[in-house]
Amino acid sequence: MRVRSVRFSKRPRSGAGHEIALGTLAIAVLFGVGTAGYMLIEGWAPMDALYMTFITLATIGFSEVQPLSALGRLFTIGLGVVGIGTFATIATRVVQLLVLNDAFRQRAMQRRIDRLSDHYIIAGYGRLGQRIARDLAAAGRDIVVVDRRDDRAAQLADAGYAYVQDEAEEEATLRAAGLERAAGLVLVLPQDAANVFVALSAREIMDGRDLFIVARTNEQTSINKLLRAGADKVISPLEIGADRIAQTILRPRVDRFMEQVLGVDALDFDLEEVTVGAGSLLDGRSLAAVDFRRHFDAVVVGVLRSATGEWRFNPDAQLALAAGDALIVLATPEQIRTIRAEAAASR
């Protein structure tokens, strides 16, 4: 996976481990001094002296092990004052180290995101968001996930994904996720209203710049709202699931073939989109003219004409292509890279 704020220093203090060792040593010294003191002053057995030291430093408030002399009481006061102060200092420092470590992780993650471009932002890391993240990562796409929940942030860290733990509805969160450099935004938040709001915010941030937004909806009535908010594509998992079940029943072999083609972990070939670049080998020429099938050993399933928006399925080999046309190609990932580099790239 190539996935590539709090203002703290760029590195955590190298003495953090040293400070923890010193704190542990200080506690051990206090217990040693306390135990030895009670043994010398009161003549107690080691276990009694250790227990008295413990309840004093822990401020538990149990009764004395044995009656104390005046000197023993003064020693207990001194031990309590020094011990409680030491414990308070250690506890404060531990909290500071934890906060510093968390801030360092946030800063490192932000630097990682800042290096990304043409990535995809996934707003929401529920079951659907997790599947989308896995599929995009498996396809070699850079992703940044946005989710506010602590448990999901831990899952994202374990998975190695770049992420921003905050509210996706906040403009600052979208900017932190690199929206202005992103290729697309996937909205799979649990509430349709939240997806609408994020789509509106994203379009406002982009201010007319190109960004593909696809949104999940739970309600049929939300589709038009999401489209008006700026989503390019709105998908209802419920409808897709119903359609898939019907296709499995009506055309089981066709469904199995499409599953093999479109599944991330399926066959070695993909159904991929290739755009014809201006001045490229394909610009102004037909598939037959470049001997596409033989030269690239790939199949062009369809063509989307950029000028008219018209789809041509199983296109005629004599159809002249133009810059901006999109070819839907069935080929291996290596073949697709070759087509993009040799035939579709602008010259």
Salt bridges, closest charged atoms under 4 A:
GLU19 OE1 - ARG93 NE 2.39
ASP102 OD1 - ARG105 NH2 3.42
ASP135 OD2 - ARG131 NE 3.10
ASP135 OD1 - ARG134 NE 3.93
ASP142 OD1 - ARG2 NE 3.97
ASP147 OD2 - ARG152 NH1 3.25
ASP151 OD2 - ARG149 NH2 2.67
GLU167 OE2 - ARG148 NE 3.46
GLU171 OE2 - ARG175 NH2 3.06
GLU180 OE2 - ARG175 NH1 2.71
ASP232 OD2 - ARG203 NH2 2.73
ASP255 OD1 - ARG244 NE 2.58
GLU259 OE2 - ARG244 NH2 3.03
GLU272 OE1 - ARG141 NH2 3.78
GLU272 OE2 - ARG340 NH2 3.75
ASP291 OD2 - ARG294 NE 2.46
ASP297 OD1 - ARG293 NH1 2.99
GLU310 OE2 - ARG312 NE 2.84
ASP325 OD2 - ARG305 NE 3.05
GLU334 OE1 - ARG337 NH2 2.78
GLU342 OE1 - HIS295 NE2 3.70
